[in-house]
Amino acid sequence: MATVTEPAAGVDFLELEITRKCQLTCPSHCYAGAGPLQDHGTMTTADWKNVIREAAAVGVSKVQMIGGEPTLHPDFMELVQYALDEGLLVQVYSNLYQVRANHWPLFEHPRVSLATSYYADTDTGHDQVTARTGSHAKTRANIIEVLRRGIRLQVGIVDVVDGQRVEEARAELQALGVKAINVDRVRGVGNAAKMLPSTSELCGRCTRGRAAIMPDGQVTPCVLGRFLPAGDVTENGLAAVLNSSKWAEIAATIPQPRMNACPPDDSSDCDPANTTACDPAY
């Protein structure tokens, strides 16, 4: 376990986008532009371990493995275990489209939790958003299995298309036993960007307790704030980037969140793709 060194600009939650590869395409809203033909980026497993080790050393308490579909990274299990060995909490943000048998014991670890996205209570509605026939049935079945195993689960619903049945999806999840359900609008980044993205599309808590590492090593305010790179973690190290003037400049461009408009001040729950809709104050 790492020895705590200089705190990194108050960041205690770090998103690790370990791959761009995904079985789904989500053409209308994917912030990462992920898909089956994408790759894992330029960050090596050794690079990710360096980030995890330094994150623990500078006071980060929780990392989120995200993508793309993080379980498709060839060293996914190794990276999760490495983070656990460093004393970190780990959230795996998976589409739950396919779960390998040997992933279940890892997900059941007491310091691991899961998050996923769900779009509708019907095959047609969910599959329209993911552009993958059969994705609703598989994700729903795996949500049920997650709950059966007693694994902590957070589910986000993004309202993407007209007639999607968002409220029906929420009701279905509640009936299944999901406790943490958040609903949001589509954010204008990634596949949903119709023009140059801006900080108005962020929830306002980016840089404030959270940061993200992209597959190319760039440090950004969050996975949706990828258009605001602050520096390369492989060149400068995590703490140096987060304590840099560039990071401070980026933080200053992101308006504070509206008081009492967002969920409780828990960085791990403040993800615009997985959080009740909120926007910065202006």
N, C-alpha and C positions, 0 to 999 in steps of 0.2 A: 504494500500500500504506500502511496506517495506521501511525502512530508509536505505540509502546506507551506507555500512560499508566498510571494507577493500576490495579493488578490488581483483579479483581472477585471477591473472596472465594474465590480459588483455583479458579474455574471455568475449565476448559479445553475442555469439550465442551458444545455448545449445540444442543438440539433446536428446530427451527423448524417448528411445525405450521401450514403455510401455507394449508391448506384443510381443510374438513370434508367436501368432496365426494369420493365414491368410487363406482366402478361396482358394488361389492359391498355387502352389508348386514351380514353376519356377526352375526346377531341374538343369538347366545349369549355373545359375549365382547368385541366391539369397545369398546375403552376410550374412543374418541372419539364413539361414537354416530354414526359417519359413514354416508353413503349417497348415492344418486343425487340426492336432493332437497335435500341440504344446500348451504350456500353457502361462500364463501371467507373469511367473517368480515369484521371491520371494518378490519383492518390493510391499508393500501394498499401497493402496490409500493414507493413511496417510504419508507413506514414500515419495511418489511422491509430495505430497503437501509441505512437509518439503524442498525437493529439490527446488521446484518452489519458495517458499518463500525466501530461502537463495539465489537462483539465482538472484532474483530481488534485494536483499539486497547488493550483491557484484558487481552489475553493469551490469549484463546480460540484454540485451534489447529485445532479441527475443528467443523463444523456438520453437522447431519443434517437434510435436507429430508424432512419426514414429513407425514402427514395423518391421516385421509383418504388420498387418493391424490395425492401432491404433483405428479405430472406433469399433473394436470388443471388446475392453476392456470394462468391465461392467460399469466403472465410467468415460468413455471417456469424456462425455459432462461436467461432474462435474470438471474434471481436466482442460479442456480448459477454462471453466468459471473462475476457480480459478486463472489460469494464467492471464486472462484478468483483474480480480479484483486486481491482484498484479501490474498491469500497463504494462504488457509485450505484445509484439506482438506475435502472434501465427501462425505458419504455420502447416497445417495438411498434412502430406504426405500419401495420400490414393491411393489405386489401383483403386478407383472409380468403382469397380465391382458392389457393391451394396451401395446405399445411402438411409438411413432411412429418412422418411418424416420429422421427428423432427430435423434432422441434418442440413437441408437446412437453416433455420433461423440463426443457429449458424455460418454457413459458410459465411453468408451474413454480419456478424458483420464487421465494418470497420477496425478492427485491426486483422482480421483473413484472411489468404490466404490459397490457396490449392496448392499442388504439386502432380503430378502423373507420372506414367511411361506408355509409349506407344511404341509398338514394330514394327508394320507394318500397312499398309493400308488395309490389307485383314484379314478375319477371320482366314484363315489357318496360315498365318505368325505370327499373334499376339498370337493365341491360342497355337501354337507350343511352344512358349517361356514360356507361363504361365502354360501350361499343364492343362488348364481348358477350355473345349469346351463352347463357348458362351461368353467368357470373352471379346473378342474384341467388339462385338456388344454392350454389356452393358457398357463397359468403354467409348466407343465412344459416346453413347447416353448421358451418364452423363457429358462428356466433353462439349457437346453441351448445356446441361442444365446449367452447370456452367457458360458458356459464356453468355447464355441468361439472367441469373440473375446478370450479371455484377460482378461476383466474380473473384478476382485476381487469376490467374492460371499460374503455371510454369510446363512445361512438359519435362521430360527427356526420351531420346531414347538411349537404350544400344544396341550396335551391338553385338548380341549373336551368331547367326547361319548363315551359308552361305545362300545366297538368301533370306534374311529376308525383303528386300525392305525398308531399312532405309531411303533413300532419298525420296522415295515415301511417307513414313509416315510423314516425315518432311513437304513435300509439302501439304499433306492433312491437317495437323494441321494448317499450315499457311492459307490455303483456308478457314478453319473453323473460323479463327480469333484469334488463339493462338499467342501471341506476344513473350513469353519467351519460347524458345525451345533450348535445349542443347543435344548434341550427344556425347556419350562416348563409349569407348571400354569396354569389360568385365574386371573387376579387379580380380586378383587371390586370392580372399578371399572367405570364406563361401563355397557355393556349387561349385564355380569355382576354388577352390584351388586344384592344382594338386601336390603341395608340400608345405612345410612350408611357410606361408605368410611372406612377408618382406616389409620394408618401401618403396621399389621400386614400390609397387602397390598403394601407396598413392599419392595424388595430390601435397603434399608438404606444404599445409596450415593447416594440422591437428596440433592442439595445438596452432596455431597462430590465436587467435581470436575465436576459436571454441573448443568444447569438447562434449562428449556424455556420457550419463548414460545408462548402460545396464539393462535388466530386473532383474539382480541379485544384482544391486547396484554398480557394478564396474564402475569407471570413466575411460574413454578411450579417445584417441585423436579425434576420430570420429566413426561413426557406422562401417566403414570399417576397422578401426584400433583397433578392439576389441581384437586383439592378443597382445595388449600393455596395460594391465590393470595397473592403477596407485594407486588404493586404493578403499576401500568400502565407499560409501557416507553415508551409514547408521551407520557406526562405527566412522568415522572421521569428517563428514561434508564436504560439497562441497569446501568451501574456503580452508580448511586445506589440502585437496588432491591437489587442483590446485596450492597451494603455497608451496607444498612439494618438497624435493630434488628428489623424485622419478619422479614427473611430469617433472621437469627440465631435468632429465636424459633422459626421453623418448623424450622430445622435441628436445634434442640435437642429437638424432639418426635419426631424420627425416630431410632430406636435404631440403634446401630452394627451393621454387618453381622457375622455370625459369622465368627470367624477360620477360615481354611482351608476355608470352606464355599462360597465363591463363586469365580467365575473370576478370572484374574489382574487386578490393579488397573489396568485399562484402561477408562476411562470409556466409550469408544465401544462396548465389549462388554457393559457392564452395563445392560441394558434388560430389565426384567421380562417384556416381551412377546417377548424375543429372547435370553434368557439361561437357562442351566441353573438349575433352580429353587433359590432360596435365599431366606431371610427374615432380617429383623433379629434380633439377639440381644436377649433380654429379661432 
